[in-house]
Amino acid sequence: MYKRMSDILPQFKTKKLKLEYFKNLLNKDITDSLKRDRPQDYEDFANLFKHHPNKKKVLHMCDIKIRKNPKFKTCNQLLVVYNDGREDDTISYKAPFEKTRANYWIDTAMRNAIEYQIRAYKRDNKHVCVHCGYTGEFLAVDHYKFSFLELRNNFLHIWTNIERKEIPSNFVKDLGGRLIFDLADDNHFTFHEDWIEYHANHAKLRILCRSCNSRFSDYGYRKSFR
């Protein structure tokens, strides 16, 4: 088990060489089970993802699939497979090497705060991709017209520049280990309530399959797609 980033592939002395190694593993070939077909490669990815900034993405990971990337045809795409059969195609081998963005923690808490709205939308709407008509099991709820980041930016602009309030920090964790707002703190509580109301009033959502969600830009969003 790697304890430090320097322990990842110690035979390679630079970040560039380590990234190149994982890029080559990804593009070697496609497989429905990396653990079965290339166990050493799976072990390397599993050890790498212990350093992923979003621990939720690799919690209960049991296998990895590699498929052709639907957006960039010249490279492959990772899919993490979980114990319950779910798959996640938004994980990147580059993430553990990147510095955590300054707004990573507030973004995470804000996403978790509106997750129940996302779940409710998926529950109450037809399970069919509005673009290609796919009706399989793995469908995603996507923001469009305004991406999540645009909604977040607009809300933070109102919160800081118009209302002149401080952005919450020092988040707490729920029973699942996710970062959430500390609702015992008055500032956290007000931010949380105002944000979920803002999102409910301004967010427009749609159902996409994961392939379409991956193709329509980095956040599954494109103005030209209706």
Backbone as CSV, one residue per row, in Angstrom:
resi,resn,N_x,N_y,N_z,CA_x,CA_y,CA_z,C_x,C_y,C_z
1,MET,0.848,-1.206,0.000,0.000,0.000,0.000,0.877,1.247,0.000
2,TYR,0.589,2.177,-0.915,1.368,3.402,-0.974,0.950,4.346,0.142
3,LYS,1.895,4.918,0.840,1.596,5.856,1.914,1.854,7.291,1.501
4,ARG,2.697,7.489,0.502,3.010,8.828,0.016,2.967,8.818,-1.511
5,MET,2.727,10.006,-2.078,2.698,10.083,-3.534,4.021,9.644,-4.138
6,SER,5.103,9.872,-3.427,6.411,9.460,-3.949,6.546,7.942,-4.002
7,ASP,5.658,7.229,-3.273,5.695,5.768,-3.298,5.018,5.181,-4.534
8,ILE,4.272,6.016,-5.276,3.622,5.527,-6.491,4.681,5.304,-7.563
9,LEU,4.829,4.067,-7.976,5.815,3.709,-8.995,7.173,4.350,-8.692
10,PRO,7.799,4.000,-7.584,9.054,4.659,-7.190,10.174,4.507,-8.206
11,GLN,10.035,3.534,-9.123,11.065,3.379,-10.151,11.071,4.542,-11.130
12,PHE,9.950,5.303,-11.176,9.876,6.497,-12.011,10.038,7.726,-11.126
13,LYS,10.996,8.555,-11.431,11.361,9.650,-10.532,10.572,10.935,-10.752
14,THR,9.846,11.041,-11.855,9.122,12.273,-12.135,7.635,12.000,-12.323
15,LYS,6.849,13.028,-12.087,5.402,12.945,-12.293,5.090,12.642,-13.755
16,LYS,5.847,13.233,-14.684,5.612,13.023,-16.110,5.743,11.558,-16.485
17,LEU,6.776,10.900,-15.967,6.988,9.484,-16.272,5.886,8.612,-15.673
18,LYS,5.418,8.966,-14.490,4.354,8.191,-13.853,3.041,8.340,-14.610
19,LEU,2.744,9.554,-15.034,1.538,9.777,-15.823,1.595,9.027,-17.147
20,GLU,2.756,9.015,-17.759,2.920,8.303,-19.023,2.701,6.804,-18.834
21,TYR,3.158,6.277,-17.705,2.979,4.856,-17.413,1.490,4.504,-17.348
22,PHE,0.707,5.301,-16.605,-0.720,5.006,-16.470,-1.478,5.272,-17.769
23,LYS,-1.028,6.237,-18.540,-1.629,6.480,-19.852,-1.447,5.262,-20.746
24,ASN,-0.255,4.667,-20.713,0.014,3.477,-21.522,-0.816,2.288,-21.051
25,LEU,-1.008,2.155,-19.729,-1.855,1.073,-19.208,-3.283,1.237,-19.720
26,LEU,-3.773,2.472,-19.692,-5.144,2.737,-20.118,-5.348,2.403,-21.582
27,ASN,-4.383,2.738,-22.416,-4.556,2.591,-23.857,-4.006,1.279,-24.411
28,LYS,-3.613,0.377,-23.507,-3.068,-0.903,-23.957,-4.117,-1.700,-24.716
29,ASP,-5.282,-1.902,-24.131,-6.394,-2.570,-24.804,-7.639,-2.395,-23.945
30,ILE,-8.804,-2.763,-24.505,-10.049,-2.657,-23.753,-10.324,-3.985,-23.040
31,THR,-11.106,-3.919,-21.971,-11.428,-5.120,-21.211,-12.648,-4.873,-20.343
32,ASP,-13.442,-5.913,-20.132,-14.590,-5.838,-19.227,-14.198,-6.134,-17.787
33,SER,-12.965,-6.600,-17.581,-12.487,-6.862,-16.230,-10.973,-6.767,-16.203
34,LEU,-10.476,-5.634,-15.756,-9.031,-5.463,-15.652,-8.459,-6.380,-14.584
35,LYS,-9.210,-6.599,-13.529,-8.741,-7.474,-12.449,-8.523,-8.891,-12.963
36,ARG,-9.402,-9.355,-13.847,-9.291,-10.709,-14.401,-8.218,-10.803,-15.472
37,ASP,-8.226,-9.844,-16.407,-7.376,-9.949,-17.591,-5.960,-9.418,-17.366
38,ARG,-5.821,-8.402,-16.521,-4.499,-7.806,-16.281,-4.373,-7.455,-14.794
39,PRO,-4.235,-8.475,-13.949,-4.276,-8.246,-12.494,-3.224,-7.274,-11.975
40,GLN,-2.016,-7.275,-12.557,-0.985,-6.345,-12.085,-1.351,-4.905,-12.443
41,ASP,-1.920,-4.717,-13.639,-2.352,-3.378,-14.035,-3.481,-2.898,-13.119
42,TYR,-4.386,-3.810,-12.777,-5.468,-3.444,-11.861,-4.904,-3.036,-10.505
43,GLU,-3.923,-3.752,-10.026,-3.314,-3.434,-8.738,-2.652,-2.060,-8.776
44,ASP,-2.004,-1.734,-9.891,-1.376,-0.416,-10.017,-2.419,0.700,-9.981
45,PHE,-3.530,0.511,-10.699,-4.585,1.519,-10.677,-5.220,1.616,-9.289
46,ALA,-5.453,0.456,-8.653,-6.075,0.454,-7.324,-5.212,1.200,-6.319
47,ASN,-3.914,1.002,-6.376,-3.009,1.705,-5.472,-2.967,3.197,-5.792
48,LEU,-3.011,3.534,-7.081,-3.034,4.942,-7.465,-4.271,5.637,-6.909
49,PHE,-5.429,4.977,-7.012,-6.686,5.614,-6.623,-6.847,5.753,-5.113
50,LYS,-5.948,5.146,-4.351,-5.958,5.405,-2.910,-5.614,6.857,-2.619
51,HIS,-5.035,7.539,-3.615,-4.671,8.951,-3.473,-5.657,9.864,-4.189
52,HIS,-6.779,9.312,-4.663,-7.744,10.141,-5.372,-8.349,11.162,-4.409
53,PRO,-8.489,12.434,-4.814,-9.018,13.458,-3.898,-10.467,13.230,-3.480
54,ASN,-11.235,12.510,-4.290,-12.620,12.198,-3.954,-12.710,10.725,-3.575
55,LYS,-12.627,10.452,-2.278,-12.584,9.066,-1.807,-13.866,8.302,-2.142
56,LYS,-14.972,9.039,-2.318,-16.237,8.387,-2.637,-16.167,7.647,-3.960
57,LYS,-15.360,8.148,-4.891,-15.270,7.545,-6.219,-14.650,6.148,-6.207
58,VAL,-13.828,5.865,-5.200,-13.151,4.566,-5.181,-13.578,3.716,-3.986
59,LEU,-14.539,4.220,-3.198,-15.059,3.429,-2.092,-15.857,2.254,-2.651
60,HIS,-15.564,1.051,-2.190,-16.242,-0.176,-2.623,-15.951,-0.526,-4.087
61,MET,-14.832,-0.041,-4.630,-14.435,-0.442,-5.981,-14.049,-1.913,-5.975
62,CYS,-14.531,-2.673,-6.955,-14.203,-4.096,-7.022,-13.552,-4.487,-8.347
63,ASP,-13.618,-3.610,-9.350,-13.005,-3.927,-10.642,-12.929,-2.639,-11.460
64,ILE,-12.256,-2.723,-12.582,-12.154,-1.605,-13.524,-12.401,-2.137,-14.929
65,LYS,-13.198,-1.410,-15.688,-13.383,-1.698,-17.102,-12.638,-0.649,-17.915
66,ILE,-12.215,-1.021,-19.106,-11.614,-0.061,-20.038,-12.317,-0.210,-21.377
67,ARG,-12.837,0.923,-21.878,-13.541,0.909,-23.156,-13.017,2.045,-24.030
68,LYS,-13.411,2.047,-25.286,-13.085,3.149,-26.169,-13.779,4.408,-25.668
69,ASN,-13.070,5.497,-25.645,-13.646,6.757,-25.191,-14.636,7.273,-26.233
70,PRO,-15.920,7.490,-25.853,-16.913,7.928,-26.844,-16.695,9.356,-27.326
71,LYS,-15.899,10.133,-26.587,-15.665,11.529,-26.965,-14.364,11.686,-27.732
72,PHE,-13.304,11.017,-27.270,-11.991,11.104,-27.912,-11.630,9.721,-28.442
73,LYS,-11.786,9.518,-29.723,-11.677,8.190,-30.320,-10.263,7.618,-30.280
74,THR,-9.268,8.470,-30.060,-7.884,7.982,-30.095,-7.402,7.459,-28.749
75,CYS,-8.236,7.514,-27.720,-7.806,7.009,-26.408,-8.939,6.233,-25.750
76,ASN,-8.602,5.522,-24.698,-9.570,4.710,-23.986,-10.099,5.440,-22.755
77,GLN,-11.087,4.829,-22.108,-11.749,5.428,-20.957,-11.857,4.408,-19.830
78,LEU,-11.598,4.879,-18.609,-11.729,4.041,-17.417,-13.169,4.049,-16.911
79,LEU,-13.627,2.902,-16.429,-14.892,2.814,-15.713,-14.636,2.029,-14.428
80,VAL,-14.897,2.656,-13.300,-14.782,1.963,-12.022,-16.054,1.151,-11.799
81,VAL,-15.912,-0.098,-11.389,-17.043,-0.978,-11.099,-17.131,-1.151,-9.579
82,TYR,-18.341,-0.945,-9.030,-18.538,-1.054,-7.590,-19.177,-2.384,-7.211
83,ASN,-19.153,-2.684,-5.921,-19.677,-3.957,-5.431,-21.147,-4.173,-5.774
84,ASP,-21.914,-3.075,-5.850,-23.349,-3.198,-6.124,-23.674,-3.203,-7.617
85,GLY,-22.644,-3.243,-8.469,-22.856,-3.303,-9.910,-22.849,-1.960,-10.609
86,ARG,-22.855,-0.870,-9.862,-22.801,0.454,-10.491,-21.443,0.675,-11.156
87,GLU,-21.429,1.577,-12.123,-20.194,1.940,-12.818,-20.056,3.460,-12.840
88,ASP,-18.820,3.947,-12.838,-18.550,5.384,-12.886,-17.481,5.630,-13.941
89,ASP,-17.847,6.414,-14.972,-16.899,6.683,-16.055,-16.282,8.076,-15.939
90,THR,-16.429,8.717,-14.771,-15.895,10.077,-14.597,-14.575,10.101,-13.830
91,ILE,-14.003,8.963,-13.558,-12.746,8.921,-12.810,-11.570,9.099,-13.768
92,SER,-10.509,9.717,-13.274,-9.333,9.974,-14.108,-8.070,9.542,-13.373
93,TYR,-7.148,8.940,-14.119,-5.874,8.547,-13.510,-5.016,9.770,-13.206
94,LYS,-5.364,10.927,-13.781,-4.595,12.151,-13.541,-4.945,12.816,-12.217
95,ALA,-6.154,12.576,-11.715,-6.637,13.297,-10.527,-5.727,13.155,-9.303
96,PRO,-5.185,11.968,-8.994,-4.321,11.868,-7.812,-3.045,12.690,-7.905
97,PHE,-2.646,13.066,-9.119,-1.419,13.844,-9.286,-1.674,15.351,-9.274
98,GLU,-2.926,15.736,-9.312,-3.251,17.150,-9.394,-3.436,17.750,-8.010
99,LYS,-3.067,19.004,-7.883,-3.293,19.707,-6.628,-4.791,19.938,-6.465
100,THR,-5.275,19.765,-5.245,-6.691,19.978,-4.980,-7.052,21.434,-5.239
101,ARG,-8.079,21.645,-6.048,-8.515,23.008,-6.340,-8.950,23.716,-5.062
102,ALA,-8.758,25.030,-5.044,-9.105,25.801,-3.849,-10.586,25.667,-3.506
103,ASN,-11.435,25.499,-4.549,-12.873,25.422,-4.298,-13.384,23.975,-4.275
104,TYR,-12.482,23.001,-4.182,-12.896,21.593,-4.227,-13.845,21.267,-3.086
105,TRP,-13.526,21.728,-1.874,-14.300,21.335,-0.696,-15.684,21.965,-0.716
106,ILE,-15.781,23.252,-1.065,-17.099,23.890,-1.123,-17.928,23.289,-2.250
107,ASP,-17.287,22.972,-3.387,-18.003,22.327,-4.487,-18.589,20.990,-4.037
108,THR,-17.783,20.209,-3.324,-18.229,18.900,-2.871,-19.421,19.020,-1.938
109,ALA,-19.346,19.939,-0.975,-20.449,20.130,-0.040,-21.697,20.634,-0.758
110,MET,-21.512,21.516,-1.745,-22.662,22.038,-2.484,-23.315,20.952,-3.335
111,ARG,-22.510,20.098,-3.935,-23.071,18.984,-4.710,-23.836,18.031,-3.795
112,ASN,-23.263,17.719,-2.647,-23.927,16.805,-1.720,-25.232,17.398,-1.198
113,ALA,-25.286,18.725,-1.034,-26.478,19.379,-0.504,-27.671,19.236,-1.441
114,ILE,-27.419,19.210,-2.753,-28.536,19.142,-3.705,-28.710,17.736,-4.285
115,GLU,-28.019,16.771,-3.715,-28.111,15.409,-4.249,-29.536,14.875,-4.178
116,TYR,-30.283,15.245,-3.115,-31.646,14.734,-2.998,-32.528,15.277,-4.119
117,GLN,-32.241,16.494,-4.605,-32.993,17.034,-5.733,-32.693,16.244,-7.006
118,ILE,-31.434,15.862,-7.169,-31.033,15.059,-8.327,-31.710,13.692,-8.286
119,ARG,-31.695,13.077,-7.109,-32.325,11.753,-6.966,-33.827,11.832,-7.223
120,ALA,-34.468,12.890,-6.710,-35.908,13.048,-6.893,-36.251,13.224,-8.373
121,TYR,-35.437,14.001,-9.088,-35.672,14.193,-10.515,-35.570,12.859,-11.258
122,LYS,-34.553,12.085,-10.937,-34.374,10.799,-11.614,-35.524,9.851,-11.280
123,ARG,-35.980,9.899,-10.037,-37.080,9.019,-9.626,-38.385,9.377,-10.335
124,ASP,-38.619,10.670,-10.555,-39.913,11.132,-11.050,-39.981,11.275,-12.565
125,ASN,-38.898,10.974,-13.282,-38.895,11.118,-14.735,-38.599,9.783,-15.422
126,LYS,-38.985,9.707,-16.699,-38.776,8.486,-17.458,-37.296,8.151,-17.534
127,HIS,-36.958,6.904,-17.346,-35.573,6.452,-17.388,-35.174,6.167,-18.836
128,VAL,-35.040,7.240,-19.592,-34.649,7.130,-20.995,-33.774,8.330,-21.339
129,CYS,-32.700,8.106,-22.057,-31.810,9.179,-22.477,-32.546,10.074,-23.473
130,VAL,-32.607,11.382,-23.186,-33.360,12.296,-24.049,-32.656,12.540,-25.378
131,HIS,-31.403,12.104,-25.503,-30.678,12.312,-26.758,-30.726,11.090,-27.666
132,CYS,-30.390,9.917,-27.127,-30.295,8.732,-27.993,-31.389,7.701,-27.734
133,GLY,-32.188,7.882,-26.680,-33.276,6.956,-26.406,-32.890,5.723,-25.613
134,TYR,-31.651,5.655,-25.144,-31.188,4.497,-24.358,-32.046,4.357,-23.096
135,THR,-32.437,3.113,-22.781,-33.293,2.857,-21.625,-32.669,1.864,-20.649
136,GLY,-31.354,1.714,-20.685,-30.688,0.752,-19.806,-30.623,1.218,-18.366
137,GLU,-29.827,0.506,-17.606,-29.788,0.717,-16.157,-29.010,1.974,-15.770
138,PHE,-27.909,2.271,-16.461,-26.997,3.321,-16.012,-27.283,4.637,-16.737
139,LEU,-28.102,5.452,-16.112,-28.470,6.756,-16.649,-28.044,7.847,-15.673
140,ALA,-27.709,9.013,-16.198,-27.227,10.119,-15.367,-28.182,11.297,-15.461
141,VAL,-28.274,12.057,-14.383,-29.013,13.319,-14.388,-28.011,14.426,-14.680
142,ASP,-28.286,15.206,-15.721,-27.348,16.210,-16.214,-27.946,17.609,-16.117
143,HIS,-27.128,18.582,-15.707,-27.512,19.984,-15.775,-27.347,20.475,-17.216
144,TYR,-28.299,21.242,-17.723,-28.089,21.893,-19.014,-28.738,23.272,-18.993
145,LYS,-28.503,23.994,-20.043,-28.755,25.429,-20.111,-27.782,26.145,-19.197
146,PHE,-27.787,25.800,-17.909,-26.743,26.257,-16.992,-26.095,25.025,-16.379
147,SER,-24.784,24.887,-16.509,-24.074,23.769,-15.889,-24.046,23.962,-14.378
148,PHE,-23.686,22.899,-13.661,-23.556,23.022,-12.200,-22.572,24.124,-11.845
149,LEU,-21.448,24.200,-12.568,-20.434,25.204,-12.241,-20.945,26.625,-12.460
150,GLU,-21.774,26.818,-13.489,-22.344,28.145,-13.701,-23.323,28.505,-12.589
151,LEU,-24.131,27.544,-12.173,-25.052,27.783,-11.062,-24.277,28.091,-9.790
152,ARG,-23.224,27.311,-9.550,-22.394,27.548,-8.364,-21.771,28.935,-8.397
153,ASN,-21.197,29.301,-9.546,-20.559,30.611,-9.658,-21.543,31.753,-9.454
154,ASN,-22.734,31.627,-10.043,-23.746,32.672,-9.890,-24.181,32.810,-8.434
155,PHE,-24.375,31.685,-7.765,-24.796,31.729,-6.365,-23.708,32.331,-5.486
156,LEU,-22.458,31.919,-5.703,-21.368,32.458,-4.892,-21.179,33.954,-5.141
157,HIS,-21.448,34.387,-6.378,-21.363,35.825,-6.671,-22.398,36.588,-5.846
158,ILE,-23.615,36.063,-5.804,-24.662,36.708,-5.002,-24.283,36.691,-3.522
159,TRP,-23.803,35.541,-3.063,-23.493,35.362,-1.640,-22.367,36.295,-1.183
160,THR,-21.323,36.416,-1.989,-20.146,37.180,-1.554,-20.196,38.650,-1.960
161,ASN,-20.629,38.940,-3.197,-20.564,40.306,-3.706,-21.811,41.135,-3.441
162,ILE,-22.959,40.483,-3.356,-24.202,41.218,-3.128,-24.625,41.150,-1.656
163,GLU,-24.618,39.948,-1.109,-25.019,39.807,0.290,-23.855,40.002,1.255
164,ARG,-22.637,40.034,0.705,-21.438,40.303,1.521,-21.292,39.320,2.682
165,LYS,-21.476,38.055,2.379,-21.370,37.025,3.412,-20.144,36.145,3.166
166,GLU,-19.686,35.493,4.201,-18.490,34.642,4.131,-18.853,33.246,3.647
167,ILE,-18.059,32.721,2.721,-18.284,31.361,2.239,-17.909,30.362,3.342
168,PRO,-18.767,29.394,3.632,-18.471,28.436,4.700,-17.184,27.651,4.447
169,SER,-16.570,27.220,5.523,-15.390,26.349,5.463,-15.473,25.376,6.635
170,ASN,-14.462,24.535,6.794,-14.417,23.575,7.903,-15.664,22.687,7.929
171,PHE,-15.861,21.971,6.838,-17.034,21.116,6.697,-16.937,19.876,7.587
172,VAL,-18.081,19.229,7.774,-18.128,18.006,8.560,-18.435,16.844,7.621
173,LYS,-18.413,15.634,8.140,-18.692,14.445,7.339,-19.952,13.762,7.852
174,ASP,-20.742,13.244,6.910,-21.918,12.475,7.315,-21.510,11.037,7.609
175,LEU,-22.486,10.175,7.872,-22.182,8.793,8.244,-21.528,8.019,7.102
176,GLY,-21.708,8.517,5.869,-21.077,7.871,4.721,-19.711,8.432,4.396
177,GLY,-19.231,9.368,5.213,-17.913,9.954,4.999,-17.899,11.086,3.994
178,ARG,-19.069,11.572,3.558,-19.146,12.661,2.591,-19.061,14.002,3.303
179,LEU,-18.432,14.980,2.644,-18.365,16.324,3.211,-19.719,17.027,3.081
180,ILE,-20.206,17.564,4.199,-21.483,18.273,4.200,-21.337,19.545,5.032
181,PHE,-22.329,20.413,4.944,-22.315,21.638,5.737,-22.585,21.325,7.207
182,ASP,-21.986,22.115,8.078,-22.219,21.992,9.516,-23.470,22.794,9.851
183,LEU,-24.625,22.135,9.897,-25.888,22.838,10.055,-26.089,23.393,11.457
184,ALA,-25.194,23.060,12.386,-25.238,23.669,13.723,-24.620,25.070,13.707
185,ASP,-23.905,25.387,12.632,-23.291,26.699,12.475,-24.250,27.591,11.682
186,ASP,-24.539,28.792,12.191,-25.538,29.666,11.574,-25.192,30.013,10.132
187,ASN,-23.913,30.311,9.863,-23.518,30.672,8.507,-23.657,29.488,7.555
188,HIS,-23.220,28.314,8.004,-23.370,27.102,7.206,-24.846,26.835,6.917
189,PHE,-25.680,26.966,7.952,-27.109,26.655,7.809,-27.764,27.578,6.796
190,THR,-27.491,28.877,6.895,-28.090,29.843,5.965,-27.613,29.604,4.543
191,PHE,-26.302,29.365,4.370,-25.750,29.083,3.051,-26.420,27.846,2.467
192,HIS,-26.515,26.790,3.253,-27.109,25.531,2.815,-28.553,25.731,2.355
193,GLU,-29.362,26.430,3.157,-30.767,26.629,2.818,-30.930,27.517,1.588
194,ASP,-30.140,28.585,1.519,-30.228,29.480,0.362,-29.777,28.793,-0.915
195,TRP,-28.727,27.969,-0.816,-28.205,27.280,-1.990,-29.198,26.259,-2.532
196,ILE,-29.798,25.450,-1.679,-30.723,24.432,-2.187,-31.980,25.089,-2.767
197,GLU,-32.383,26.248,-2.220,-33.512,26.977,-2.801,-33.123,27.563,-4.158
198,TYR,-31.919,28.127,-4.245,-31.446,28.699,-5.514,-31.363,27.615,-6.577
199,HIS,-30.803,26.477,-6.234,-30.666,25.377,-7.200,-32.037,24.887,-7.641
200,ALA,-32.969,24.741,-6.704,-34.310,24.270,-7.055,-35.011,25.229,-8.019
201,ASN,-34.746,26.518,-7.885,-35.419,27.521,-8.714,-34.746,27.757,-10.057
202,HIS,-33.459,27.465,-10.167,-32.718,27.840,-11.374,-32.168,26.661,-12.180
203,ALA,-32.023,25.505,-11.581,-31.436,24.361,-12.288,-32.448,23.750,-13.254
204,LYS,-31.970,23.407,-14.430,-32.763,22.658,-15.396,-32.031,21.348,-15.651
205,LEU,-32.752,20.235,-15.546,-32.119,18.921,-15.577,-32.665,18.083,-16.727
206,ARG,-31.919,17.058,-17.085,-32.342,16.107,-18.104,-31.696,14.763,-17.819
207,ILE,-32.249,13.719,-18.404,-31.712,12.373,-18.270,-30.858,12.056,-19.497
208,LEU,-29.609,11.634,-19.250,-28.730,11.200,-20.330,-28.123,9.846,-19.971
209,CYS,-27.841,9.040,-20.980,-27.028,7.858,-20.729,-25.593,8.323,-20.489
210,ARG,-24.786,7.476,-19.952,-23.429,7.895,-19.615,-22.590,8.196,-20.851
211,SER,-22.884,7.519,-21.958,-22.138,7.799,-23.179,-22.432,9.207,-23.673
212,CYS,-23.713,9.589,-23.724,-24.062,10.947,-24.161,-23.577,11.971,-23.150
213,ASN,-23.669,11.656,-21.889,-23.223,12.574,-20.844,-21.724,12.851,-20.969
214,SER,-20.962,11.847,-21.385,-19.526,12.023,-21.571,-19.216,12.844,-22.813
215,ARG,-20.037,12.705,-23.859,-19.744,13.377,-25.118,-20.039,14.870,-25.086
216,PHE,-21.052,15.268,-24.359,-21.467,16.663,-24.396,-20.645,17.501,-23.445
217,SER,-19.372,17.661,-23.751,-18.378,18.460,-23.040,-17.994,17.826,-21.721
218,ASP,-17.064,18.473,-21.010,-16.520,17.919,-19.777,-17.572,17.752,-18.700
219,TYR,-18.623,18.562,-18.742,-19.654,18.493,-17.700,-20.983,18.000,-18.257
220,GLY,-20.949,17.326,-19.424,-22.187,16.832,-20.001,-23.086,17.950,-20.459
221,TYR,-22.519,19.062,-20.932,-23.310,20.260,-21.193,-22.886,20.900,-22.524
222,ARG,-23.874,21.249,-23.338,-23.568,21.967,-24.583,-24.800,22.768,-24.978
223,LYS,-24.625,24.062,-25.195,-25.776,24.916,-25.467,-26.498,24.515,-26.754
224,SER,-25.737,23.988,-27.717,-26.339,23.683,-29.009,-27.194,22.423,-28.967
225,PHE,-27.125,21.668,-27.879,-27.922,20.441,-27.775,-29.209,20.762,-27.037
226,ARG,-30.344,20.451,-27.624,-31.643,20.687,-26.980,-32.322,19.354,-26.735
